[in-house]
């Protein structure tokens, strides 16, 4: 049975992402008010990237555990981690870019030197479910 975990979102990151969306919307509205087609065309990609991407990331970042794999989704990005290749699960607050919307993260090592950092809301339940699947896959 698949279990989906949403990402925890740190307040500061939520504020930054919502602020980026608001800034893009304000810039676009100001360009609309000028009536300049060139300005509107120039700011439309900024609006799509600067507003749509943060919203997409905040609403779609999740981690799906199946019996055989961990599927990590964050906006347009996806990673598939086979359960049997997971070698270590370590709590971390590493700020490097990852499909995690919180600095309360888990580093999952797998394969040949690969790793991914995630931030499930319910960390203890996630670890318990993952360990259960690891135990039954070996």
C-alpha positions in Angstrom: 0.0 0.0 0.0 1.3 3.5 -0.9 1.6 6.1 1.7 2.0 9.8 0.8 3.8 12.3 3.1 3.6 16.0 2.4 6.6 18.2 3.0 6.9 20.3 6.2 7.2 24.0 5.2 9.3 26.3 7.4 7.5 29.6 8.1 10.5 31.6 6.9 10.5 29.8 3.6 6.8 30.1 3.2 7.1 33.8 3.7 9.9 34.1 1.1 8.0 32.1 -1.5 4.7 33.9 -0.9 6.7 37.2 -1.1 8.2 36.2 -4.4 4.7 35.4 -5.8 3.3 38.7 -4.5 6.2 40.7 -6.0 5.7 39.0 -9.4 2.0 39.7 -9.3 2.5 43.4 -8.4 5.1 43.8 -11.2 2.7 42.2 -13.7 -0.2 44.3 -12.6 1.9 47.5 -12.8 2.9 46.5 -16.4 -0.8 45.9 -17.2 -1.6 49.4 -16.0 1.0 50.9 -18.4 -0.8 49.4 -21.3 2.6 48.6 -23.0 2.3 45.3 -24.9 6.1 45.0 -24.8 6.2 45.4 -21.0 3.4 42.9 -20.6 5.1 40.4 -22.9 8.4 40.9 -21.0 6.9 40.4 -17.5 4.7 37.4 -18.4 7.6 34.8 -18.3 8.7 36.4 -15.0 5.2 36.0 -13.7 5.0 32.4 -14.8 8.3 31.4 -13.4 8.4 33.7 -10.4 4.9 33.1 -9.2 3.8 29.7 -10.6 6.9 27.8 -9.7 6.9 28.7 -6.0 3.2 27.9 -5.8 3.7 24.6 -7.6 6.6 23.7 -5.2 4.6 24.5 -2.1 1.6 22.5 -3.2 3.2 19.5 -4.8 6.3 18.6 -2.7 5.6 15.1 -1.3 7.1 11.7 -0.7 5.3 8.5 -1.7 6.4 5.3 -0.1 5.4 2.1 -1.9 6.6 -1.4 -1.1 9.5 -1.1 -3.6 10.4 2.6 -3.8 10.4 6.1 -2.5 9.0 8.6 -5.1 10.0 12.2 -4.3 8.1 14.9 -6.2 8.6 18.6 -6.0 7.0 20.7 -8.7 8.4 19.6 -12.1 11.1 17.4 -10.5 10.8 13.7 -9.6 13.2 11.2 -8.1 12.7 7.4 -7.7 14.7 5.7 -5.0 14.5 1.9 -4.8 13.9 0.9 -1.2 16.4 -2.0 -1.4 19.2 0.5 -2.3 18.7 2.7 0.8 21.7 2.4 3.0 21.2 5.1 5.6 18.7 7.6 6.9 20.1 10.6 8.9 18.5 13.7 10.3 20.1 16.9 9.0 19.6 20.6 8.7 21.8 20.9 5.7 20.6 24.0 3.7 21.7 22.7 0.3 19.1 22.7 -2.4 16.8 19.7 -2.2 13.1 18.7 -2.5 12.5 19.8 1.1 10.6 22.9 2.2 12.0 22.8 5.7 15.5 22.6 7.2 14.2 19.8 9.5 15.3 17.2 7.0 16.2 13.6 6.5 19.2 12.7 4.3 18.6 9.4 2.6 21.7 7.7 1.2 21.2 5.1 -1.5 22.8 3.4 -4.5 26.5 4.2 -5.1 27.1 7.3 -3.2 23.8 9.0 -4.0 21.7 10.9 -1.5 18.6 13.0 -1.3 17.3 15.3 1.4 13.6 15.4 2.2 11.4 17.0 4.9 8.3 14.9 5.6 5.8 16.6 8.0 5.5 13.5 10.2 9.2 12.5 10.3 8.8 9.7 12.9 5.9 8.0 11.0 7.8 8.3 7.7 10.9 6.7 9.2 8.8 3.9 10.8 7.0 3.2 7.5 10.3 3.3 5.5 12.1 1.0 7.9 9.2 -1.5 7.8 9.4 -1.5 4.0 13.2 -1.9 4.2 12.9 -4.8 6.5 10.4 -6.6 4.3 12.4 -5.9 1.1 15.5 -7.6 2.3 
